[in-house]
């Protein structure tokens, strides 16, 4: 399952996987097309840049100095297209939203992605170093 934030990521993954399989083995491609599901998803959770303070906080909480540690915002949203060939894990128990169509959920994400560069350029042009 693709969790890459691009529109219709599951459909893209299916097309690429099946095209590759057809190039290698037509029987394999037919099996994949009949038995494998590629639901689209939308993931929303911001992971800001790691700072020395972030690493200090992680060490304080875990007792381990992890130079690869990351932190993230408390908000999270995972939307999964409920389109499966033969059952699925109960991801909703972990907070995922199973929906018929993921596209409406990605519109806000796409709009935010388009606004972010505008804020960055405006900040730089006005002499700032970062936008908050």
C-alpha positions, 0 to 999 in steps of 0.5 A: 500500500502506497503512503506517498502523498500524491493523488491516486497513489494506489492507482499509480502503484497498480499501473506501474506494478502491473506494467512491470509484471507484464514485461517480466511474466504475463501470468504473474501480471494476470495473477496480480491484477486478479488478487492484489489490491492497491488502495489509494491513501492520504496521510497527513502529519507534519514532521518538522525539522529536527533541532538539538532541542528535539534530540534533547527531548527524545533523550529525556523521554527515552534515555537514549541519545538518537541522532536519527530521532524525529518528532511530529505534530500530535495531529494525524490523519490516515485515509485509506480507500476501502477497496480490497480484493479479499478482506483487510486488516482493521486499520480503523482500530488504529484510527485510520478512516476507510472511505470510498474515495480518498480524493476529497481528503487530499484536496486540503493537503494539495492546497496547503502544499501550494500555499507553502512556497508562497509563504516561503518566497514572501518571507525570503523577499521581505528579508526573513529567514523562516516562516512560522 
